[in-house]
Amino acid sequence: MNTVVERGTGLLHRFDALLASIPPSLALLVLRIALAVPFFRSGLTKWDGFLSLSPSVNYLFANEFKLHLFGQALDFPFPTLAAWGSSLGEIVFPVLLVAGLFTRFAAFGVLLMTAVIQLTIPDGWANFHLPWAAMALALVVYGGGRISADALLPAVR
């Protein structure tokens, strides 16, 4: 019985060592891409052409989207600005994330956008907003890793 446990434990230790050998930068690259995809895809739906925001986006922010605060559904302040800001953010931040350029800044932007999305659509927290926030927070903390444009920038002290 003891040898079965020892073999099982040895196998688990070898498998653990194999998993630990995955480079953290590879995991950060996958994380950056996984976070970028849903935001970029959403951003593409908001534009009718270069710097031509779809009229439906302005309509949604002015009339449909509400901020759910303190038990109330409040109108977005400055809905046109919110429409432009979110639409630009959903394109620019994912591009920066995939490139690994200014990763912490881009991830923080996505984290803030996720917070606003959570306040707008509170029912999406478990399936969408929580994983997005966790991915963004990990990238804010750890950065883009060695497989990123950030790694090519000179260190600033």
N, C-alpha and C positions, 0 to 999 in steps of 0.2 A: 504494500500500500504506500509506503514511504517513497519508493522509487517512482511511482506514478505521480505523486505530488511533486517530487523533485523534477521530473521530466516536464510536467506541465508548467511549473514555475520557470524552468529554464527556457522553455518555448516562449512563454510570455515575456521574459526578459529580452530574448533575441528579437521578438517582434517589436517590443518597445524601443529597442536600440535602432531598429530599422526605421521606425516612424520618427525617431529623434534625429535621424540623419537627413531628413528633408530640410533643405535650406530655408531659414525663416524668410528670406527675400522672395522665394518662390511663393510662399503662402501669402505674403503681403501683395505680390503682383496679382494673384488670383483674387484676393480680397478687394483690391482696387478696381479690378474689372467687374467683379460681381456687384459692387456698389454702383458703379458708373452706368451699367446697362439699363436698369429701369428708369433712372433719371433722364438719361439721354433719349431713350425711346419716348418718354413722356414729353420731353422738350421738343422733339421733332414734330409732334402733333400740334404745337402751338404757333407754328410759323407758316405763312403763305408764300414766303420767299425771303430773300436776304433783307433782314431788318424790317420785314413786313409782318407784323403780328396779326394773327387771325382775329377777326372781329368777335368770334365766339369767346375768345379768351377774355377780352374786356368785358363782355356781357356776363360771363360766369363770375368774375371777381366783383362786378358791380351789383349783380342781382341774385346770384345763386349761392355762392360761397359765403359762409358765415363763420365767424370765430366763436367757438363755444367756450365761454369764460364765465365762471361763477354762476353756472346754471342758466345762462342766457345765451341766445344766438345773436351776436352783434355783427353789424356790417363791417366789411373791411375798410379801414381808413385808407384813403388815397388808393382806390381800387385800380386805377390805371397804372400807377407806379408799382403796385403789388403785382399786377399782371406782367409788366415789363421785367421787373426784378426776378420773378420766379421763372419766366420764360428764358431769360438770359442765363440765369443760374443753372437751369436744367440742361443747358448746352455747354456752357463754359466749364463748370465744375467737373462734369464727367470727362471732358477732354483732358483737363489737367490731371485728373486721377489716373486715367489710362496711361498718359505719358509719364506719370510720376513726377510732375513738375509742380512745385509748391504744394506738395501733397497734403501737408497739415492744414494749410489755408483752405484748400479745396474741400477736404474732409470736414473741416469746421463749418464751411458754408453749407454743405449737404446736411450736417447735423442741425444747423439752424433752420434750414428748409424743412427738415423732417419734423421739427418741433412745431412749426407753423402748420404743416400738413396734419399733424396730430390734433391740433386745436380746431382745424377745419373739418376733419373727418375722424371723429373720436373712435369710431367702431373699428378702425383699421390697425389698432395698436399691436395686437398679438401677431397677426400674419404679415404685416408689412413694416410698420413704423418701428417696432422694437428691434427687429433684425437690422434695419437700416441704421438706426441710431447706434447699435452695438458695433456694426462694421465701421461706421464713421468715427466713433470714439476710439476704436483700436487704431485707426490710421492717424488720428490726431496724436495719440500717445506714441506710437512706434514709427510714424513717418512712412515713407515709400519703400524703404529698404535699398539694397544694393542694385536691384534691377529697376532703376528709375532714373529719370533725368536729374532729380535732386542729388543723386550720388555723384553726378558729374560737376555740380556747382562747387565753387571753392567754399571751404568752411569759413563761417563768420564767427568771430569770438567777441 
